Amino acid sequence: MRHTNSFYPFSMPEPVQVAVVGAGIGRAHVAGYLAAGAQVVAICDLDAQKSQLLADQTGIAPHIVTDYRALLENDAIDAVSICVPNALHAPLAIAFLRAGKHVLCEKPLATNALEAQKIADAARKNGKVCMVSQVLRFRDDILALKTEIESGKFGEIYYARVMARRVRGIPKWGGWFTQQKIAGGGPLIDTGVHILDLAWWLSGSPRPIAASGVTYAEFGPYQKHLGAGGPANEAGLFNVEDLAAGMVRFEGGFSIHFEAAWAIHAPRDERFCHLHGTQGAILWDDAPKIIDADGVVAPVTEAGGDPWAREMAHFLDCVESGKQPDPNANQGVTMMKILDALYRSARENREVKIGEREA
Ligand SMILES: NC(=O)c1ccc[n+]([C@@H]2O[C@H](COP(=O)([O-])OP(=O)(O)OC[C@H]3O[C@@H](n4cnc5c(N)ncnc54)[C@H](O)[C@@H]3O)[C@@H](O)[C@H]2O)c1
């Protein structure tokens, strides 16, 4: 393990030493860690030039590797961020947890609940922190809303309407995002998971009991409504949905009604999370606001600060103190159970109980 700091043996704890695997959104993790005071000692990507560019841009000199297995036995690494395509989350997270590293895994925790459960089990068995990266939870306007909700002033939150809609936003057509085997699904598992997690967490994480979903693919199969990045691979595959919608029921009667789209005929992109309580409403959108029982509308703190730095600071705090992160792997498993039930509901054209066994 790392050496103690001989110059300041007591007063200066050494920074947590982290590795980041995947240099796409991994760049936000590197910046977040640096802002939160960690040391990024290694970057791994199949493309070494991409890692080097990230290191140069952030002014660090990490060990650069192209095979994550080279990091497993590296005693200098305390914790690892996993920022690779979704189907690789489970094998990499499990390997790092077994190697004694703490793990921060990008959303979704896995491509299904079974894989997610294996990650949660590995974290428990090896006594390591495993956190899911749900960065919206670390925005300051959302943290302010969470505090307002917990004060109880909106009464019981009983109904949520959420949307993560892109009008022309199919990402990297033909690359991993549009392939079922690697992504696990389309916008529902990609951007829908952000907004569903947000509504679920803000409403106090009640137990989900059933889900009813529909999925459509009206643009992707024809290479229409692609995002700004255009196609990643013209010869590639699109076999996921480009729109998902539906409803999730929770214990106590709370329900979330959602839409997650990469492509649709509509005037503009929209992202919101509207929660309705017996004594008022919390409306998170382009201009977050609350409404009290008399209908008086008040704005909520503008988004400020750096949610990534806040997220990494929380993860590092859990690594150092051993406390459970928020969201932990069990919450990641619950979210995957919700997504599994929604996809199954769409396939089987019926409402599905959460946790219902596959026939
Ligand atoms: N929290 C967020 O806001 C957010 C945003 C974007 C992506 N994500 C999530 O992050 C993950 C990565 O998405 P992305 O947009 O960065 O994708 P990306 O394709 O842009 O980047 C993924 C990187 O992983 C590398 N890679 C692939 N296989 C690898 C392997 N075996 N070993 C090492 N590196 C490997 C690729 O070379 C690529 O550079 C996904 O799970 C995605 O859902 C989260």
The ligand as an SDF file (V2000), in Angstrom:
LIG
                    3D

 44 48  0  0  0  0  0  0  0  0999 V2000
  -23.0240   10.7500  -15.9980 N   0  0  0  0  0  0  0  0  0  0  0  0
  -23.1080   11.2480  -17.2160 C   0  0  0  0  0  0  0  0  0  0  0  0
  -23.5950   12.3590  -17.3900 O   0  0  0  0  0  0  0  0  0  0  0  0
  -22.6190   10.4360  -18.3780 C   0  0  0  0  0  0  0  0  0  0  0  0
  -22.3730   11.0610  -19.5980 C   0  0  0  0  0  0  0  0  0  0  0  0
  -21.8840   10.3020  -20.6480 C   0  0  0  0  0  0  0  0  0  0  0  0
  -21.6750    8.9410  -20.4820 C   0  0  0  0  0  0  0  0  0  0  0  0
  -21.9510    8.3440  -19.2940 N   0  0  0  0  0  0  0  0  0  0  0  0
  -21.7160    6.8890  -19.1130 C   0  0  0  0  0  0  0  0  0  0  0  0
  -20.2960    6.6780  -19.1500 O   0  0  0  0  0  0  0  0  0  0  0  0
  -19.9890    5.4900  -19.8430 C   0  0  0  0  0  0  0  0  0  0  0  0
  -19.0760    5.8180  -21.0120 C   0  0  0  0  0  0  0  0  0  0  0  0
  -19.7750    6.6600  -21.9170 O   0  0  0  0  0  0  0  0  0  0  0  0
  -18.9940    7.6900  -22.8710 P   0  0  0  0  0  0  0  0  0  0  0  0
  -19.9900    8.6630  -23.3640 O   0  0  0  0  0  0  0  0  0  0  0  0
  -17.7810    8.2030  -22.2200 O   0  0  0  0  0  0  0  0  0  0  0  0
  -18.6070    6.6940  -24.0600 O   0  0  0  0  0  0  0  0  0  0  0  0
  -17.4350    6.9250  -25.1120 P   0  0  0  0  0  0  0  0  0  0  0  0
  -17.6320    5.8980  -26.1660 O   0  0  0  0  0  0  0  0  0  0  0  0
  -17.3500    8.3510  -25.4850 O   0  0  0  0  0  0  0  0  0  0  0  0
  -16.1100    6.6090  -24.2730 O   0  0  0  0  0  0  0  0  0  0  0  0
  -15.8660    5.3360  -23.7540 C   0  0  0  0  0  0  0  0  0  0  0  0
  -14.3570    5.0980  -23.7580 C   0  0  0  0  0  0  0  0  0  0  0  0
  -14.1080    3.8070  -23.2150 O   0  0  0  0  0  0  0  0  0  0  0  0
  -13.0350    3.2380  -23.9510 C   0  0  0  0  0  0  0  0  0  0  0  0
  -13.0770    1.7920  -23.8020 N   0  0  0  0  0  0  0  0  0  0  0  0
  -13.9360    0.9190  -24.3790 C   0  0  0  0  0  0  0  0  0  0  0  0
  -13.6460   -0.3240  -23.9760 N   0  0  0  0  0  0  0  0  0  0  0  0
  -12.6190   -0.2350  -23.1070 C   0  0  0  0  0  0  0  0  0  0  0  0
  -11.8680   -1.1820  -22.3680 C   0  0  0  0  0  0  0  0  0  0  0  0
  -12.1320   -2.4810  -22.4120 N   0  0  0  0  0  0  0  0  0  0  0  0
  -10.8490   -0.7250  -21.6010 N   0  0  0  0  0  0  0  0  0  0  0  0
  -10.5540    0.5850  -21.5390 C   0  0  0  0  0  0  0  0  0  0  0  0
  -11.2220    1.5290  -22.2270 N   0  0  0  0  0  0  0  0  0  0  0  0
  -12.2430    1.1190  -23.0050 C   0  0  0  0  0  0  0  0  0  0  0  0
  -13.2450    3.7020  -25.3750 C   0  0  0  0  0  0  0  0  0  0  0  0
  -12.0440    3.6420  -26.1130 O   0  0  0  0  0  0  0  0  0  0  0  0
  -13.7410    5.1200  -25.1590 C   0  0  0  0  0  0  0  0  0  0  0  0
  -12.6730    6.0580  -25.1930 O   0  0  0  0  0  0  0  0  0  0  0  0
  -21.3220    4.8730  -20.2420 C   0  0  0  0  0  0  0  0  0  0  0  0
  -21.6980    3.9270  -19.2790 O   0  0  0  0  0  0  0  0  0  0  0  0
  -22.2950    6.0400  -20.2180 C   0  0  0  0  0  0  0  0  0  0  0  0
  -23.6130    5.6410  -19.9050 O   0  0  0  0  0  0  0  0  0  0  0  0
  -22.3950    9.0660  -18.2510 C   0  0  0  0  0  0  0  0  0  0  0  0
  1  2  1  0
  2  3  2  0
  2  4  1  0
  4  5  1  0
  4 44  2  0
  5  6  2  0
  6  7  1  0
  7  8  2  0
  8  9  1  0
  8 44  1  0
  9 10  1  0
  9 42  1  0
 10 11  1  0
 11 12  1  0
 11 40  1  0
 12 13  1  0
 13 14  1  0
 14 15  2  0
 14 16  1  0
 14 17  1  0
 17 18  1  0
 18 19  2  0
 18 20  1  0
 18 21  1  0
 21 22  1  0
 22 23  1  0
 23 24  1  0
 23 38  1  0
 24 25  1  0
 25 26  1  0
 25 36  1  0
 26 27  1  0
 26 35  1  0
 27 28  2  0
 28 29  1  0
 29 30  1  0
 29 35  2  0
 30 31  1  0
 30 32  2  0
 32 33  1  0
 33 34  2  0
 34 35  1  0
 36 37  1  0
 36 38  1  0
 38 39  1  0
 40 41  1  0
 40 42  1  0
 42 43  1  0
M  CHG  2   8   1  16  -1
M  END
$$$$
